[in-house]
Amino acid sequence: MVAAFEVLIATHPVRNLIREGRSNQLQNVMFTNQKEGMQTLENSLAALVVDNVITYEDAMSTRLTEGIDPHPRAIGQEPYSV
């Protein structure tokens, strides 16, 4: 068993979105603020696929958001060959 996780940092824009009830936009905030340490579940899953910890099929069955592909190429990485 392995953990895949999201990281949401409570920046001022994040707090404003939550305060205004616009939590549906938090996924975009995590995606666009990766340099600040935020991470979506799908990016975490893609990194696990790259490291050969889980299979692509496992990642697809675990993702939270339909239409977002946790494939390593989606985050600009190639899976390692075994």
N, C-alpha and C positions, 0 to 999 in steps of 0.2 A: 504494500500500500504506500502511496506517495501523495503528498499534498500539492495541489495547485491552488493559487490564491489570487485575489485582486488586492490592489493597494490603492486606496483613495486617501489623499492628504488633504486635510481640512484647511485649504487656502481660502482667501476671502471670496473668490468667485464660487468655490464649492459651497461655502456657507450661505452665500446669497441664493444660489440655486435651491438649496434645501429649504431655506427660509421662505422662498417664494413658491414652494411646492412644485418645482420643475426638476424633480429627481430623474425624470426620463432623459435628461441631458447629461447625466453624470458619466455614462459610458463614453460619450464623445470627449468629455473633459479628461478622463483617464487616458484615452488614446492619444490625445494631442499634447498631454503633459508628461510623456514618458521620461523626458530628460530630467524632470523634477522628481522622479522616482515612482510615479504612478504606474500602475500595471493593470490591464484587463485580464480576466480569467482566460480568455482566448490566447493572449500573448504568453501567459504562463504555461498553458497547455502546449503551445507551439514550441516553446523552449524545451519542454519535457520530451516532445517528439524528436527534436534536434539531437538531444542527448541520449536518445534511444532508451529512455526510461519507460515511456508508454508508446503504444502504437497510435497511428493516425486514426484508426477506427475508435479506439478508446477516447481520444480527444474529441472526436465528433459526437460521441454519445454523451459526453460530459458537458459540452459547451452550454452556456446559458442563453445566448442570443442566436436565434435563427438567422441565417444569411451571413453570419460572420464565420469565416473559415479559419480554424486554428492550425492551418497547414504552415509548416516552417517557411515556405516561400511567401506566405502572406506577411511575414515580418522580415523578409529579406534574408533568410538563412536557408541553407541547404542541409537536409538531414545527413548525419554521418552514416557511412556504410559500415555494416558489421562484418 
